[in-house]
Amino acid sequence: MEQSLRTILIDDEPLCTAGLKIDLNEICPEVEVLGSFNSPIEALSKIDIIKPDLVFLDIEMPEMNGFEFLTNVKNINFKIVFVTAYDEFAVQAFRQHAIDYIMKPVDRGQLRDAVDKVMTSIEDSNYYFQVEALLKSMHLGPKSKKISVPNSDGFDLITIDDILYCQSHGNYTEIFFGIESKLVSRVLKNVEASLEGHNFHRVHASYLVNLDKVKSIHRNDGGFLIMDNNQRINMSRDKKGNIFDKLK
């Protein structure tokens, strides 16, 4: 019996997911479509439950784009076929990092080829390093503007420019923005990776700070920052010099 690929489809256009499901059912019998999502936020809330082998992922979506979606997935342990209409920069990156993609409107021959590549590379341990390299390269393009954080039944989107700082609480991180804060089940290092390229800097083992939200910087008492909300953030000795240089 041929190996089955547990698969989900993510695209904000219902006609696209419906059409892709029909194409897969007719020409790729080894693909088992377990879910179609027109909201990447909803897909984020379900992906750890479904545990797919393969995700067909649209790039341009209003809630968050495909790259933002992946940076918010805790563990990328599935293969990805990106679906794109016109993003030339992304296509160049896919080719460079050997990541599969198909163009809209979907050509059945191209779709069959993409699935064949996934089937032959299903045990490729280097694949996830290629995905990581791809996501890092995407920082050369438009920056993500929002970060998703879990709520009781899905995800909230926080505008990155509104975040003041993040504080580590072991396996949890508290994100402070405006007069609110949210405690999320992500370690600070993981949150830091999601905020790369947005002028956030580690000033202490427990604090990641948005340098655009620093009101003042002080050398006494070991060195500390005052944030826009008047919160005092202590700096560690090994980070202090670098932060003073950045804020001069």
Accessible surface in RSA format (square Angstrom, percent):
REM  Atomic radii and reference values for relative SASA: ProtOr
REM  Chains: A
REM  Algorithm: Lee & Richards
REM  Probe-radius: 1.40
REM  Slices: 20
REM RES _ NUM      All-atoms   Total-Side   Main-Chain    Non-polar    All polar
REM                ABS   REL    ABS   REL    ABS   REL    ABS   REL    ABS   REL
RES MET A   1   237.77 123.1 147.66  97.7  90.12 214.6 124.53 105.9 113.24 150.0
RES GLU A   2   113.91  65.4  90.35  68.4  23.56  56.1  43.56  84.3  70.35  57.4
RES GLN A   3    92.52  51.7  78.22  57.2  14.30  34.0  41.89  89.2  50.62  38.4
RES SER A   4    49.14  41.5  36.15  48.2  12.99  29.9  32.91  70.1  16.24  22.7
RES LEU A   5     0.41   0.2   0.41   0.3   0.00   0.0   0.41   0.3   0.00   0.0
RES ARG A   6    93.27  39.2  93.27  47.5   0.00   0.0  32.96  45.1  60.30  36.5
RES THR A   7     0.00   0.0   0.00   0.0   0.00   0.0   0.00   0.0   0.00   0.0
RES ILE A   8     0.00   0.0   0.00   0.0   0.00   0.0   0.00   0.0   0.00   0.0
RES LEU A   9     0.82   0.5   0.82   0.6   0.00   0.0   0.82   0.6   0.00   0.0
RES ILE A  10     1.33   0.8   0.00   0.0   1.33   3.2   0.00   0.0   1.33   3.6
RES ASP A  11     8.42   5.9   8.42   8.4   0.00   0.0   5.95  14.0   2.48   2.5
RES ASP A  12    41.79  29.3  28.27  28.1  13.52  32.0   6.30  14.8  35.49  35.4
RES GLU A  13    84.80  48.7  83.80  63.4   1.00   2.4  23.66  45.8  61.14  49.9
RES PRO A  14    87.35  63.7  84.51  77.0   2.84  10.3  85.31  70.4   2.04  12.7
RES LEU A  15   158.02  88.0 149.81 107.2   8.22  20.7 150.06 105.4   7.96  21.4
RES CYS A  16    38.10  28.8  26.80  29.9  11.30  26.6  13.66  34.6  24.44  26.4
RES THR A  17     6.43   4.6   5.90   6.0   0.53   1.3   1.23   1.7   5.20   7.9
RES ALA A  18    51.52  47.4  42.44  65.5   9.08  20.6  50.65  71.3   0.87   2.3
RES GLY A  19    29.67  36.6   0.00   N/A  29.67  36.6  28.67  78.7   1.00   2.2
RES LEU A  20    13.67   7.6  10.96   7.8   2.71   6.8  11.61   8.2   2.06   5.5
RES LYS A  21    87.25  42.6  87.25  53.5   0.00   0.0  34.19  30.8  53.06  56.5
RES ILE A  22    95.24  54.2  94.07  70.1   1.17   2.8  95.24  68.6   0.00   0.0
RES ASP A  23    23.39  16.4  23.39  23.3   0.00   0.0   0.00   0.0  23.39  23.3
RES LEU A  24     0.00   0.0   0.00   0.0   0.00   0.0   0.00   0.0   0.00   0.0
RES ASN A  25    86.55  59.7  62.66  60.6  23.89  57.5  23.74  57.1  62.81  60.7
RES GLU A  26   112.42  64.5  78.34  59.3  34.08  81.1  35.32  68.3  77.10  62.9
RES ILE A  27    41.91  23.8  29.56  22.0  12.35  29.8  35.26  25.4   6.65  18.1
RES CYS A  28     0.09   0.1   0.00   0.0   0.09   0.2   0.00   0.0   0.09   0.1
RES PRO A  29   108.11  78.8  76.96  70.2  31.15 113.2  83.00  68.5  25.11 156.0
RES GLU A  30    11.26   6.5   3.26   2.5   7.99  19.0   7.75  15.0   3.51   2.9
RES VAL A  31     8.06   5.3   0.00   0.0   8.06  19.4   0.18   0.2   7.87  21.4
RES GLU A  32    80.68  46.3  75.55  57.2   5.12  12.2  33.57  64.9  47.11  38.5
RES VAL A  33    24.94  16.4   2.07   1.9  22.88  55.1   2.07   1.8  22.88  62.0
RES LEU A  34    64.06  35.7  31.36  22.4  32.70  82.2  35.99  25.3  28.07  75.5
RES GLY A  35    16.79  20.7   0.00   N/A  16.79  20.7  16.57  45.5   0.22   0.5
RES SER A  36    52.11  44.0  23.24  31.0  28.87  66.5  21.08  44.9  31.03  43.5
RES PHE A  37    15.31   7.7  14.16   8.8   1.15   3.0  15.31   9.3   0.00   0.0
RES ASN A  38    60.12  41.5  45.61  44.1  14.51  34.9  19.40  46.7  40.72  39.4
RES SER A  39    27.04  22.9  26.33  35.1   0.71   1.6  21.95  46.7   5.10   7.1
RES PRO A  40     0.97   0.7   0.97   0.9   0.00   0.0   0.97   0.8   0.00   0.0
RES ILE A  41    29.28  16.7  29.28  21.8   0.00   0.0  29.28  21.1   0.00   0.0
RES GLU A  42    80.33  46.1  74.66  56.5   5.67  13.5  27.10  52.4  53.23  43.5
RES ALA A  43     0.07   0.1   0.00   0.0   0.07   0.2   0.00   0.0   0.07   0.2
RES LEU A  44     9.60   5.3   2.48   1.8   7.12  17.9   2.48   1.7   7.12  19.2
RES SER A  45    35.70  30.2  14.46  19.3  21.24  48.9  14.50  30.9  21.20  29.7
RES LYS A  46    80.79  39.4  80.79  49.6   0.00   0.0  49.82  44.8  30.97  33.0
RES ILE A  47     6.78   3.9   4.96   3.7   1.82   4.4   5.16   3.7   1.62   4.4
RES ASP A  48    73.67  51.6  67.82  67.5   5.85  13.8  32.18  75.7  41.48  41.4
RES ILE A  49   132.76  75.6 110.32  82.2  22.44  54.1 115.87  83.4  16.90  45.9
RES ILE A  50    29.30  16.7  24.91  18.6   4.39  10.6  29.19  21.0   0.11   0.3
RES LYS A  51   142.48  69.5 131.88  80.9  10.61  25.3  98.06  88.3  44.43  47.3
RES PRO A  52     5.78   4.2   1.38   1.3   4.41  16.0   1.38   1.1   4.41  27.4
RES ASP A  53    45.42  31.8  41.23  41.0   4.19   9.9   6.83  16.1  38.60  38.5
RES LEU A  54     0.00   0.0   0.00   0.0   0.00   0.0   0.00   0.0   0.00   0.0
RES VAL A  55     0.01   0.0   0.01   0.0   0.00   0.0   0.01   0.0   0.00   0.0
RES PHE A  56     1.18   0.6   0.49   0.3   0.69   1.8   0.51   0.3   0.67   1.9
RES LEU A  57     0.00   0.0   0.00   0.0   0.00   0.0   0.00   0.0   0.00   0.0
RES ASP A  58     4.85   3.4   4.75   4.7   0.10   0.2   0.06   0.1   4.79   4.8
RES ILE A  59     1.93   1.1   1.93   1.4   0.00   0.0   1.93   1.4   0.00   0.0
RES GLU A  60    86.66  49.8  76.95  58.2   9.71  23.1  28.51  55.1  58.15  47.5
RES MET A  61    14.61   7.6   0.00   0.0  14.61  34.8   2.47   2.1  12.14  16.1
RES PRO A  62   116.20  84.7  74.65  68.0  41.55 151.0  87.63  72.3  28.57 177.6
RES GLU A  63    68.54  39.3  56.20  42.5  12.33  29.4  30.55  59.1  37.98  31.0
RES MET A  64     6.81   3.5   3.81   2.5   3.00   7.1   6.81   5.8   0.00   0.0
RES ASN A  65    38.97  26.9  37.94  36.7   1.02   2.5   4.97  12.0  33.99  32.9
RES GLY A  66     0.00   0.0   0.00   N/A   0.00   0.0   0.00   0.0   0.00   0.0
RES PHE A  67    22.24  11.1  22.13  13.7   0.11   0.3  22.24  13.5   0.00   0.0
RES GLU A  68    18.27  10.5  18.12  13.7   0.15   0.4   2.16   4.2  16.11  13.2
RES PHE A  69     0.00   0.0   0.00   0.0   0.00   0.0   0.00   0.0   0.00   0.0
RES LEU A  70     1.70   0.9   0.00   0.0   1.70   4.3   0.00   0.0   1.70   4.6
RES THR A  71    45.54  32.4  30.00  30.4  15.54  37.0  30.47  40.9  15.07  22.8
RES ASN A  72    13.02   9.0   3.48   3.4   9.54  23.0   0.92   2.2  12.10  11.7
RES VAL A  73    11.76   7.7   0.80   0.7  10.96  26.4   2.24   1.9   9.51  25.8
RES LYS A  74   102.18  49.9  79.53  48.8  22.65  53.9  49.12  44.2  53.06  56.5
RES ASN A  75    98.98  68.3  92.21  89.1   6.77  16.3  18.99  45.7  79.99  77.3
RES ILE A  76    39.59  22.5  22.30  16.6  17.30  41.7  22.51  16.2  17.09  46.4
RES ASN A  77   102.94  71.0  86.10  83.2  16.83  40.5  30.44  73.3  72.49  70.1
RES PHE A  78     3.42   1.7   2.12   1.3   1.30   3.4   3.42   2.1   0.00   0.0
RES LYS A  79     1.63   0.8   1.63   1.0   0.00   0.0   1.63   1.5   0.00   0.0
RES ILE A  80     0.98   0.6   0.07   0.0   0.92   2.2   0.07   0.0   0.92   2.5
RES VAL A  81     0.00   0.0   0.00   0.0   0.00   0.0   0.00   0.0   0.00   0.0
RES PHE A  82     0.15   0.1   0.15   0.1   0.00   0.0   0.15   0.1   0.00   0.0
RES VAL A  83     7.23   4.8   7.23   6.5   0.00   0.0   7.23   6.3   0.00   0.0
RES THR A  84     2.53   1.8   1.16   1.2   1.37   3.3   1.37   1.8   1.16   1.8
RES ALA A  85    49.28  45.3  30.26  46.7  19.02  43.3  30.26  42.6  19.02  50.4
RES TYR A  86   155.23  72.5 133.20  75.8  22.03  57.3 111.09  83.5  44.14  54.4
RES ASP A  87    30.67  21.5  26.57  26.4   4.10   9.7   7.15  16.8  23.52  23.5
RES GLU A  88   127.00  72.9 119.11  90.1   7.90  18.8  45.93  88.8  81.07  66.2
RES PHE A  89    91.39  45.7  83.61  51.8   7.78  20.2  88.11  53.4   3.28   9.4
RES ALA A  90     0.35   0.3   0.35   0.5   0.00   0.0   0.35   0.5   0.00   0.0
RES VAL A  91    11.99   7.9  11.99  10.9   0.00   0.0  11.99  10.4   0.00   0.0
RES GLN A  92    98.25  54.9  93.81  68.6   4.44  10.6  28.77  61.2  69.48  52.7
RES ALA A  93     7.32   6.7   4.94   7.6   2.38   5.4   7.03   9.9   0.28   0.8
RES PHE A  94     0.17   0.1   0.00   0.0   0.17   0.4   0.00   0.0   0.17   0.5
RES ARG A  95   153.37  64.4 126.25  64.4  27.12  64.6  54.96  75.1  98.42  59.6
RES GLN A  96   142.72  79.8 105.83  77.3  36.88  87.8  41.68  88.7 101.04  76.6
RES HIS A  97    28.41  15.5  23.33  16.2   5.08  13.0  19.75  20.4   8.66  10.1
RES ALA A  98    69.73  64.1  43.58  67.3  26.15  59.5  55.19  77.7  14.54  38.5
RES ILE A  99     5.86   3.3   0.00   0.0   5.86  14.1   0.49   0.3   5.37  14.6
RES ASP A 100    23.66  16.6  20.77  20.7   2.89   6.8   2.76   6.5  20.90  20.8
RES TYR A 101    42.30  19.7  32.75  18.6   9.55  24.8  17.96  13.5  24.34  30.0
RES ILE A 102     0.00   0.0   0.00   0.0   0.00   0.0   0.00   0.0   0.00   0.0
RES MET A 103    63.14  32.7  63.14  41.8   0.00   0.0  61.60  52.4   1.54   2.0
RES LYS A 104    42.15  20.6  28.99  17.8  13.15  31.3  23.45  21.1  18.69  19.9
RES PRO A 105   129.93  94.7 113.62 103.6  16.31  59.3 120.21  99.2   9.72  60.4
RES VAL A 106    43.28  28.5  17.77  16.1  25.51  61.5  17.77  15.4  25.51  69.2
RES ASP A 107    82.84  58.0  77.10  76.7   5.74  13.6  28.07  66.1  54.76  54.6
RES ARG A 108    94.93  39.9  90.58  46.2   4.35  10.4  47.45  64.8  47.49  28.8
RES GLY A 109    41.87  51.6   0.00   N/A  41.87  51.6  36.20  99.3   5.67  12.7
RES GLN A 110    57.12  31.9  52.12  38.1   5.00  11.9  26.62  56.7  30.50  23.1
RES LEU A 111     0.00   0.0   0.00   0.0   0.00   0.0   0.00   0.0   0.00   0.0
RES ARG A 112    62.85  26.4  62.85  32.0   0.00   0.0  44.13  60.3  18.72  11.3
RES ASP A 113    82.20  57.6  80.53  80.2   1.67   3.9  17.07  40.2  65.14  65.0
RES ALA A 114     5.30   4.9   3.05   4.7   2.24   5.1   5.02   7.1   0.28   0.7
RES VAL A 115     0.00   0.0   0.00   0.0   0.00   0.0   0.00   0.0   0.00   0.0
RES ASP A 116    61.01  42.7  59.63  59.4   1.38   3.3  24.12  56.8  36.89  36.8
RES LYS A 117   119.16  58.1 116.14  71.3   3.02   7.2  65.58  59.0  53.58  57.1
RES VAL A 118     2.32   1.5   2.16   2.0   0.16   0.4   2.32   2.0   0.00   0.0
RES MET A 119    39.05  20.2  26.82  17.8  12.23  29.1  26.61  22.6  12.44  16.5
RES THR A 120   122.64  87.2  83.04  84.2  39.60  94.4  76.71 103.0  45.92  69.4
RES SER A 121    34.33  29.0  30.05  40.1   4.28   9.8  28.28  60.2   6.05   8.5
RES ILE A 122    41.35  23.5  27.41  20.4  13.94  33.6  27.41  19.7  13.94  37.8
RES GLU A 123   151.48  87.0 125.85  95.2  25.62  61.0  62.57 121.0  88.91  72.6
RES ASP A 124    52.06  36.5  40.25  40.1  11.81  27.9  19.29  45.4  32.78  32.7
RES SER A 125    86.29  72.9  72.65  97.0  13.64  31.4  49.76 106.0  36.53  51.2
RES ASN A 126    89.96  62.0  89.92  86.9   0.04   0.1  12.24  29.5  77.72  75.1
RES TYR A 127    12.41   5.8  12.41   7.1   0.00   0.0  12.15   9.1   0.26   0.3
RES TYR A 128    78.30  36.6  72.77  41.4   5.53  14.4  59.01  44.3  19.29  23.8
RES PHE A 129   140.51  70.3 135.30  83.8   5.21  13.6 136.14  82.5   4.37  12.5
RES GLN A 130    53.10  29.7  50.37  36.8   2.73   6.5  18.84  40.1  34.26  26.0
RES VAL A 131     1.59   1.0   1.59   1.4   0.00   0.0   1.59   1.4   0.00   0.0
RES GLU A 132    87.48  50.2  84.28  63.8   3.20   7.6  33.36  64.5  54.12  44.2
RES ALA A 133    38.64  35.5  31.91  49.2   6.72  15.3  35.96  50.6   2.68   7.1
RES LEU A 134     0.14   0.1   0.14   0.1   0.00   0.0   0.14   0.1   0.00   0.0
RES LEU A 135    22.19  12.4  19.98  14.3   2.21   5.6  19.99  14.0   2.19   5.9
RES LYS A 136   117.87  57.5 109.25  67.0   8.62  20.5  62.70  56.4  55.17  58.8
RES SER A 137    23.17  19.6  16.07  21.4   7.10  16.4  22.84  48.6   0.33   0.5
RES MET A 138    16.86   8.7  12.79   8.5   4.07   9.7   9.41   8.0   7.45   9.9
RES HIS A 139    62.75  34.3  49.38  34.3  13.37  34.2  39.05  40.2  23.71  27.6
RES LEU A 140   148.87  82.9 114.66  82.0  34.21  86.0 118.53  83.2  30.34  81.6
RES GLY A 141    18.06  22.3   0.00   N/A  18.06  22.3  10.57  29.0   7.49  16.8
RES PRO A 142   128.80  93.9 102.92  93.8  25.88  94.1 114.93  94.9  13.87  86.2
RES LYS A 143   111.47  54.4  96.41  59.2  15.06  35.9  56.33  50.7  55.14  58.7
RES SER A 144    29.27  24.7  24.78  33.1   4.48  10.3   9.03  19.2  20.23  28.3
RES LYS A 145   160.60  78.3 155.77  95.6   4.83  11.5 102.15  91.9  58.44  62.3
RES LYS A 146    89.35  43.6  83.44  51.2   5.91  14.1  33.77  30.4  55.58  59.2
RES ILE A 147     2.26   1.3   1.82   1.4   0.43   1.0   2.26   1.6   0.00   0.0
RES SER A 148     1.60   1.4   0.47   0.6   1.13   2.6   0.00   0.0   1.60   2.2
RES VAL A 149     0.09   0.1   0.09   0.1   0.00   0.0   0.09   0.1   0.00   0.0
RES PRO A 150    46.87  34.2  33.59  30.6  13.29  48.3  33.65  27.8  13.23  82.2
RES ASN A 151    56.41  38.9  31.90  30.8  24.51  59.0  26.23  63.1  30.19  29.2
RES SER A 152   123.44 104.3  74.12  98.9  49.32 113.6  59.79 127.3  63.65  89.2
RES ASP A 153   130.60  91.5  95.20  94.7  35.40  83.7  44.55 104.8  86.05  85.8
RES GLY A 154    16.03  19.8   0.00   N/A  16.03  19.8  10.41  28.6   5.63  12.6
RES PHE A 155    38.07  19.0  23.77  14.7  14.30  37.2  23.77  14.4  14.30  40.9
RES ASP A 156    42.54  29.8  38.95  38.8   3.59   8.5  14.22  33.5  28.32  28.2
RES LEU A 157    50.46  28.1  19.84  14.2  30.62  77.0  19.84  13.9  30.62  82.4
RES ILE A 158     8.43   4.8   5.39   4.0   3.04   7.3   8.43   6.1   0.00   0.0
RES THR A 159    50.96  36.2  47.51  48.2   3.45   8.2  26.99  36.2  23.97  36.2
RES ILE A 160     2.98   1.7   2.98   2.2   0.00   0.0   2.98   2.1   0.00   0.0
RES ASP A 161   100.35  70.3  98.79  98.3   1.56   3.7  26.36  62.0  73.99  73.8
RES ASP A 162    73.48  51.5  68.79  68.5   4.68  11.1  12.76  30.0  60.72  60.6
RES ILE A 163     0.01   0.0   0.01   0.0   0.00   0.0   0.01   0.0   0.00   0.0
RES LEU A 164     9.92   5.5   9.92   7.1   0.00   0.0   9.92   7.0   0.00   0.0
RES TYR A 165     6.23   2.9   6.23   3.5   0.00   0.0   0.56   0.4   5.67   7.0
RES CYS A 166     0.00   0.0   0.00   0.0   0.00   0.0   0.00   0.0   0.00   0.0
RES GLN A 167    41.32  23.1  41.32  30.2   0.00   0.0   0.00   0.0  41.32  31.3
RES SER A 168    28.18  23.8  18.70  25.0   9.48  21.8   2.50   5.3  25.68  36.0
RES HIS A 169    80.52  44.0  62.08  43.2  18.44  47.2  51.11  52.7  29.41  34.2
RES GLY A 170    57.91  71.4   0.00   N/A  57.91  71.4  42.28 116.0  15.63  35.0
RES ASN A 171   112.43  77.5 104.64 101.1   7.79  18.8  18.87  45.4  93.56  90.4
RES TYR A 172   106.14  49.6 106.14  60.4   0.00   0.0  59.80  44.9  46.34  57.1
RES THR A 173     0.00   0.0   0.00   0.0   0.00   0.0   0.00   0.0   0.00   0.0
RES GLU A 174    37.24  21.4  37.24  28.2   0.00   0.0   1.87   3.6  35.37  28.9
RES ILE A 175     0.29   0.2   0.29   0.2   0.00   0.0   0.29   0.2   0.00   0.0
RES PHE A 176    37.82  18.9  37.82  23.4   0.00   0.0  37.82  22.9   0.00   0.0
RES PHE A 177    26.87  13.4  26.50  16.4   0.37   1.0  26.50  16.1   0.37   1.1
RES GLY A 178    47.50  58.6   0.00   N/A  47.50  58.6  41.72 114.5   5.78  12.9
RES ILE A 179   183.71 104.5 143.99 107.3  39.73  95.7 153.06 110.2  30.65  83.2
RES GLU A 180   105.23  60.4  95.33  72.1   9.89  23.6  32.07  62.0  73.16  59.7
RES SER A 181    47.83  40.4  22.05  29.4  25.78  59.4   2.58   5.5  45.25  63.4
RES LYS A 182    65.04  31.7  60.63  37.2   4.40  10.5  26.20  23.6  38.84  41.4
RES LEU A 183   109.57  61.0  77.80  55.7  31.78  79.9  77.80  54.6  31.78  85.5
RES VAL A 184     3.60   2.4   0.83   0.8   2.78   6.7   3.60   3.1   0.00   0.0
RES SER A 185    47.76  40.4  36.75  49.0  11.01  25.4  25.68  54.7  22.08  30.9
RES ARG A 186    16.79   7.1  11.36   5.8   5.44  12.9  11.96  16.3   4.84   2.9
RES VAL A 187    65.22  42.9  63.29  57.3   1.93   4.7  63.29  55.0   1.93   5.2
RES LEU A 188     4.76   2.7   3.05   2.2   1.71   4.3   3.05   2.1   1.71   4.6
RES LYS A 189   158.77  77.5 155.78  95.6   2.99   7.1  98.06  88.3  60.72  64.7
RES ASN A 190    51.14  35.3  45.12  43.6   6.02  14.5  10.75  25.9  40.39  39.0
RES VAL A 191     0.06   0.0   0.06   0.1   0.00   0.0   0.06   0.1   0.00   0.0
RES GLU A 192    55.62  31.9  53.77  40.7   1.85   4.4  19.78  38.3  35.84  29.3
RES ALA A 193    61.65  56.7  48.92  75.5  12.73  29.0  54.96  77.4   6.69  17.7
RES SER A 194    16.45  13.9   3.63   4.9  12.82  29.5   3.36   7.1  13.10  18.3
RES LEU A 195     1.05   0.6   0.09   0.1   0.96   2.4   0.33   0.2   0.72   1.9
RES GLU A 196    87.78  50.4  78.84  59.6   8.94  21.3  36.03  69.7  51.75  42.3
RES GLY A 197    37.40  46.1   0.00   N/A  37.40  46.1  26.83  73.6  10.57  23.7
RES HIS A 198    29.16  15.9  17.54  12.2  11.62  29.7  12.29  12.7  16.88  19.6
RES ASN A 199    62.84  43.3  50.28  48.6  12.57  30.3  21.62  52.0  41.23  39.8
RES PHE A 200    21.17  10.6   2.55   1.6  18.63  48.5   2.55   1.5  18.63  53.3
RES HIS A 201    44.96  24.6  42.60  29.6   2.36   6.0  25.91  26.7  19.05  22.2
RES ARG A 202    62.37  26.2  54.04  27.5   8.33  19.8  14.59  19.9  47.78  29.0
RES VAL A 203     0.00   0.0   0.00   0.0   0.00   0.0   0.00   0.0   0.00   0.0
RES HIS A 204    55.47  30.3  55.47  38.6   0.00   0.0  26.56  27.4  28.91  33.6
RES ALA A 205    74.48  68.5  59.27  91.5  15.21  34.6  65.67  92.5   8.81  23.3
RES SER A 206    36.23  30.6  36.11  48.2   0.12   0.3   7.43  15.8  28.80  40.3
RES TYR A 207    38.72  18.1  38.72  22.0   0.00   0.0  13.99  10.5  24.73  30.5
RES LEU A 208     0.00   0.0   0.00   0.0   0.00   0.0   0.00   0.0   0.00   0.0
RES VAL A 209     0.00   0.0   0.00   0.0   0.00   0.0   0.00   0.0   0.00   0.0
RES ASN A 210     4.72   3.3   4.72   4.6   0.00   0.0   0.00   0.0   4.72   4.6
RES LEU A 211    11.28   6.3   3.86   2.8   7.42  18.7   3.88   2.7   7.41  19.9
RES ASP A 212   102.45  71.8  71.72  71.4  30.73  72.7  26.30  61.9  76.15  75.9
RES LYS A 213    51.53  25.1  51.52  31.6   0.00   0.0   6.98   6.3  44.54  47.4
RES VAL A 214    27.38  18.0   4.61   4.2  22.77  54.9   4.61   4.0  22.77  61.8
RES LYS A 215   115.82  56.5  84.29  51.7  31.53  75.1  64.68  58.2  51.14  54.5
RES SER A 216    39.24  33.2  31.17  41.6   8.07  18.6  34.54  73.5   4.70   6.6
RES ILE A 217    49.49  28.2  30.66  22.8  18.83  45.4  30.66  22.1  18.83  51.1
RES HIS A 218    61.93  33.8  57.94  40.3   3.99  10.2  41.88  43.2  20.05  23.3
RES ARG A 219   160.37  67.3 146.65  74.8  13.72  32.7  62.56  85.5  97.81  59.3
RES ASN A 220    90.33  62.3  77.89  75.3  12.44  30.0  45.39 109.2  44.94  43.4
RES ASP A 221   102.05  71.5  63.84  63.5  38.21  90.3  22.92  53.9  79.13  78.9
RES GLY A 222    47.82  59.0   0.00   N/A  47.82  59.0  35.28  96.8  12.54  28.1
RES GLY A 223     0.99   1.2   0.00   N/A   0.99   1.2   0.00   0.0   0.99   2.2
RES PHE A 224    17.60   8.8  17.60  10.9   0.00   0.0  17.60  10.7   0.00   0.0
RES LEU A 225     0.00   0.0   0.00   0.0   0.00   0.0   0.00   0.0   0.00   0.0
RES ILE A 226    33.09  18.8  33.09  24.7   0.00   0.0  33.09  23.8   0.00   0.0
RES MET A 227     0.00   0.0   0.00   0.0   0.00   0.0   0.00   0.0   0.00   0.0
RES ASP A 228    72.67  50.9  53.11  52.9  19.55  46.2  20.30  47.8  52.37  52.2
RES ASN A 229    61.79  42.6  32.99  31.9  28.80  69.3  26.09  62.8  35.70  34.5
RES ASN A 230   101.61  70.1  81.92  79.2  19.69  47.4  24.99  60.2  76.62  74.1
RES GLN A 231    75.54  42.2  71.71  52.4   3.83   9.1   5.59  11.9  69.96  53.1
RES ARG A 232    96.12  40.4  86.07  43.9  10.05  23.9  41.35  56.5  54.76  33.2
RES ILE A 233     0.52   0.3   0.13   0.1   0.39   0.9   0.52   0.4   0.00   0.0
RES ASN A 234    73.89  51.0  71.97  69.6   1.92   4.6  16.76  40.3  57.13  55.2
RES MET A 235    11.50   6.0   0.00   0.0  11.50  27.4   0.00   0.0  11.50  15.2
RES SER A 236    27.47  23.2  21.03  28.1   6.44  14.8  26.75  57.0   0.72   1.0
RES ARG A 237   215.75  90.6 197.52 100.7  18.22  43.4  74.63 102.0 141.12  85.5
RES ASP A 238   116.54  81.6  80.92  80.5  35.62  84.2  51.53 121.3  65.01  64.8
RES LYS A 239    71.16  34.7  70.48  43.2   0.68   1.6  24.43  22.0  46.73  49.8
RES LYS A 240    54.56  26.6  54.56  33.5   0.00   0.0  23.12  20.8  31.44  33.5
RES GLY A 241    43.35  53.5   0.00   N/A  43.35  53.5  38.87 106.7   4.48  10.0
RES ASN A 242    81.28  56.1  73.90  71.4   7.38  17.8  22.48  54.1  58.80  56.8
RES ILE A 243     1.60   0.9   1.60   1.2   0.00   0.0   1.60   1.2   0.00   0.0
RES PHE A 244    19.47   9.7  17.88  11.1   1.59   4.1  18.02  10.9   1.45   4.2
RES ASP A 245    89.17  62.5  72.98  72.6  16.19  38.3  23.32  54.9  65.85  65.7
RES LYS A 246    99.06  48.3  64.86  39.8  34.21  81.4  29.04  26.1  70.02  74.6
RES LEU A 247    55.18  30.7  25.51  18.3  29.67  74.6  29.49  20.7  25.69  69.1
RES LYS A 248   189.82  92.6 118.76  72.9  71.06 169.2 106.40  95.8  83.43  88.9
END  Absolute sums over single chains surface
CHAIN  1 A    12749.4      10194.2       2555.2       6627.7       6121.7
END  Absolute sums over all chains
TOTAL         12749.4      10194.2       2555.2       6627.7       6121.7
